[in-house]
Amino acid sequence: MDYKAFFTEVADWIIQANHMATNHGMDSDVFWKWVMDSTAAICEKYGNNQLVLNQMVMLFYWLEGFYAESVRGKGS
């Protein structure tokens, strides 16, 4: 597996996630559909390698946690 290519793609994905969140909002179906579709595509691209799966799951939880914090902040 080309780890350098994968982690470059992860960095690009994070930038794209920021753009999607800015353009559509983290509370939108469009954003979360993009997250699910794009993470699945990356996992499949790298043959569902365990490192890739773990990294993408971690990024999903990172976004989910960030979203939960923002929702809690709005409720204050």
N, C-alpha and C positions, 0 to 999 in steps of 0.2 A: 504494500500500500504506500502511496505517495503521501506521507504525513505532512510535508510542507504544503502541498496542494490542498489537502484537506483543511488544515488550519488557516490557510489563506481564505478558503471558501467560508469557513466559520466567521472570520473577521468581516468578510463582505456581507454575510448573512446578518450579522449584528447591525451593520450600517443600514441594510435594507429594512430590518425590523424597526429601526428608529424612524426611517422614512414612512413606513406603513403606519406606525403608531401616530406620527405627526399628521399624516394625510387623512387617516380614517378614524383615528381614535382607538385606544386600547379596549374600549367597551363595544366595539363594532364587530359584527359577524364577519365582515370582510377581513378585518385584521386577523382574527383567530383562525379563519379558514386558510388564509395565507400562511400562517405559522404552521398549521398542521400539514398542509400540502407541501410546503417547502422543506420542512424537516423530513417528511417521508421521502421526498425526492432525493435529498442528500444521503439519507440512510441507504436507499436503494442503489444510488450511484456507486457507493463504496461497499456494496455487497453485504449490507447489514452487519458490517464488522462491529464487534462488541465495543470497541473504543468509540466508534462513530455513534452507535446507538446511545451509549452512556453520555457522550458529549451533548448530543441533541436533546436528550431527555433533561439534562441539567440546564440547558438553555431554555427549554420550555418552562421548567420550574422557576428559573430566574425571572422570566417575563411574568409568569403567574404571580410570583411574590411581589414584583414591582407593581403590578396592577392592583393586587390586594392592598398594598400600602397606600396607593393613590386613592382608592375607594375609602379606606379608613380616614385618610386625611380630609376628604371632602365631607365626611360625616361629623367632623369636629366643629 
